[in-house]
Amino acid sequence: MNNKLTATTFAILAFSMASIALVVGLSQTTSITAADPPKGNAMYIFAEGVNPVATFSFGDKTETADFQIFSQTQGFGNNGRGTSPEFTLTKIAGGTPYLYAAVDEVQANGLDGRQTGDYFDFNVRVELLQAGELVRVLQYDRCNIVNYKVDTRTDNEEGYTTGKTGFAITDTFTIGCGGYVPENPQLEKLMEEKQNRKPYQ
């Protein structure tokens, strides 16, 4: 009988200690919070990590945005035909209120060389970045929206019914400019290193 009482007391004591340890352990755990999802180009895979970022200057207003597609469509070189620089930028919709204002201004007033407005004749700096380092820079000036399109993109390899893919609503901006100046930051860096190099190094 004494043996049963001791065993019961021991079981109650062990259960109480385990309960206290569990409560203390749970109260000491840190809360788990979800990390902010990646945004902009950080969530996409680019070949060798090179991705386009564009900065728009509308007078005293500036706006920078990640773009997923950049295509220079005309205006390279002095070919004698008088072609003006033109390029296309595509990104996921949203996050560019000033650029949208430029689109809206063209839609409302039309595109005319004599047209004035807050969002006409802007400048664009397109940077091609690789791991945060500049690879190439294209400085465009006297730019205006030539075309704008909203599109829904799908993955044609996987149907939307499989649940493996999704849809992307994209903005595509075609921008025509009065001129542009290319910059070669990698060459500039090499030239600077060469100038700073001491003889016999």
Sequence and secondary structure as in RCSB ss.txt:
>XXXX:A:sequence
MNNKLTATTFAILAFSMASIALVVGLSQTTSITAADPPKGNAMYIFAEGVNPVATFSFGDKTETADFQIFSQTQG
FGNNGRGTSPEFTLTKIAGGTPYLYAAVDEVQANGLDGRQTGDYFDFNVRVELLQAGELVRVLQYDRCNIVNYKV
DTRTDNEEGYTTGKTGFAITDTFTIGCGGYVPENPQLEKLMEEKQNRKPYQ
>XXXX:A:secstr
 HHHHHHHHHHHHHHHHHHHHHHHHHHHS          GGGGS  GGGEEEEEEEEETTEEEEEE SEEEEEE 
 S  SS    EEEEEEES S HHHHHHHHHHHHH   TT   TTSSEEEEEEEEETTEEEEEEEEEEEEEEEEEE
EEEE SSS GGGSS  EEEEEEEEEE SEEEEE HHHHHHHHHHHH  TT 
